Amino acid sequence: MAKKQFKAESKRLLDLMVNSIYTHKEIFLRELISNASDASDKLAYKALTDDSIQTKRSDLEIFVTVDQEHRMLTISDRGIGMDKEALEANLGTIARSGSLQFKQEMEEKRDTDIIGQFGVGFYAAFMVADHVSVLSRAYGSEEAWLWQSDGADGYTVTQAEKEAPGTDVILHIKPDSEDEQYSPFLDSHHLQELIKKYSDYIRYPIRMEVEESRMKEKPADAGDDWQPEWETVREVKTLNSMVPLWQRRKSEVTDEEYNAFYKEKFGDWEDPLSVVYMAAEGQVEYKALLYIPAKAPYDFYTRDYEKGLQLYSSGVLIMDKCADLLPDHFRFVRGVVDSADFSLNISREMLQHTRQLKLIAGALEKKIKAELLRLLQEDREKYEGFWAAFGSQLKYGVVADYGRHKDLLKDLLLFWSSKEEGLTTLAAYKDRMTEDQPFIYYACGESAQRIRQLPQVERITEKGYEILCCTEDVDDFVMKALGDLDGKPFKSVSDEDALPQSEEEKKAAEEKAEAGKGVLEAVKAALGDRVKDVRASAILRSAAVCLSTDGYVTLEMEKYMRKFEKDSPMKAERVLELNPDSPVFAALQGAVDAGDTEKVEKYAKLLYGQALLLADLPLEDVAEYSRLICELMA
């Protein structure tokens, strides 16, 4: 029989579908099983309105057969089947889908969730097969037809024989080459993995004869010297779960089942911290099963980590990690989302960015925040465990996108409190503030203990004000991004105006600065371009020296950027502050008055080194610093 040409535009179109649309060759199995499921759906739906159809949903199944010797792989169903006209219409015309036509016909009668809308999934078979046969018999017909094709050159349709209605898709798998290995698609273990990955929740049983090794039963008359023996058996197994956990009512699923699903699905050995179940109706219908892990994966804070939720459409895995459903600040969440309302692209491997997708992503974000707030309020110990693992990620979320998400995340933040000696929320800090406290104070340092020792802290604690201890490099950015909390500004203890001054205090400070002007100029000359300026400090109490900055960039910001880029252009303009009331300043004054420039230079370098150490910054010349101490002691 002469070959018929495909009705699509050209050989190039089929070549495009086989080689460009699908990212992974293994997708072909998902597509063929989905088509078999669609065919079963069609028969099941028709049976609801046609009493002559005796087939029940429970009678329908999908069978996968492997013939390694002849390199044949067959996917069979007992569904609606196709006659000659349907075979030519659906398989002879690329991108014409019988499923889409059926869905359109049924939309007014009842809801359907058939996903084979584009009519190209079948042609994925040519990615792995050099010859494809489709043997089909329509339900209610006695005739069977055989469609065959080697690819873009065309196809033939001939009359054939088939015992029962349904369709067999028979693939002759390509031989292996240096560039591509096709034999794994004839390996039953690999096929089981693919079915479990992509088609685990197809609603019909997917069955395959598999070979397994098992221990023989001990004979009743075996003696004490009997040794266990293994035997190889072949049996037909159902490979898919069929009913997803998230499709069952929450009341019907135990915590143990939820936890077991999480550990198996996402490869974690520990139970999740929390489980979130969602079933939404309305503008868009979907179900979601979300997990908040107890601990961060080893690569979570690296570029290698991929965020995303598993995306299903009517139980068929479409994407393993759909990043668009999770904002970066909640990238730690694992889980699945299933909806028939997703707008898929032609390969069903990616989503088109639609209003439905945005609606679902927005709802998931709110639900995740609500669950974290619940943990914070009802199970503080659990939340603090979460914070230890993922608190930094929430902080990065505050800073990202120019602080766009700060209002969403601020209620979830925790900082160490100098007054409570433990972690506190921002809201709890604000509730403890005294009426006269002008700002929400914070200080940055390596640890809470080091922060207590900062000279800038002394004047704040003297007033009895609470300080938030910021021990991560990103914290200074966080405070700047937050700006204020309900009208109360955040203020670093290092800022000169952290404590408002009266006019008398300002005048006294100006007089001290003027009186010590000679000392300040001499120290600046000794340090050169190491500092932008040397000033009489208004923030020091008992300490002699500290380091502050001019401008927006702080020392903490500079340290943070250096971690990512050693030659970062973000540099703080350093200011050395001297306490004009300290004995050290008096000693400097004496050296300046005596004209001892060498001593002034030594004192200046020593004080600058002390300021660096107090600020958790490395000494620029450790050997010089050590030598200066020894010389002054001698």
Buried (B, 14 or more C-beta within 10 A) or exposed (E): EEEBEBEBEEBEBBEEBBEEBBEEBBBBBBBBBBBBBBBBBBBBBBBEEEEEBEBEBEEBBBBBBBEEEEBBBBBBBBBBBBBBEBBBBBBBEBBBBBBBBBBEEBEEEEEBBBBBBBBBBBBBBBBBBBBBBBBBBBBEBEEBBBBBBBBBEBBBBEEBEBEEBBBBBBBBBBEEEEEEEBEBBBEBEBBBBBBBBBBBBBBBBBBBEBEEEEEEEEEEEEEEEEEEEEEEEEEEBEBBBBEBBBBEEEEEBEEEEBBEBBBEBBEBEEBBBBBBBBEBEEEBBBBBBBBBBBBBBEEBEEEEEEBBBBBBBBBBBBBEEBEBBBBEBBBBBBBBBBBBBBEBEBBBBBBEEBEBBEBBBEBBBEBBBEBBEEBBEEBBEBBBBBBEBBBBBBBBBBBBEEBEBBEBBBBBBBBBBBBEEEBBBBEEBBEEBEEEBBBBBBBBBEEBEBBBEBBBBBBBBEEEBBBBBBBBBBBBBBBBBBEEBEEBEBBBBBBBEBBEEEEEEEEEBEEBBEEBEEBBEBBBEBBEEBBBBBBBBBBBBEBBBBBBBEEEBBBBBBBBBBEEEEEBEBEBBBBBBBBBBBEBBEBBBEBBEEEEEEBBBBBBBBBBBBBBEBBBBEBEEEEBBEEBEEEEEE
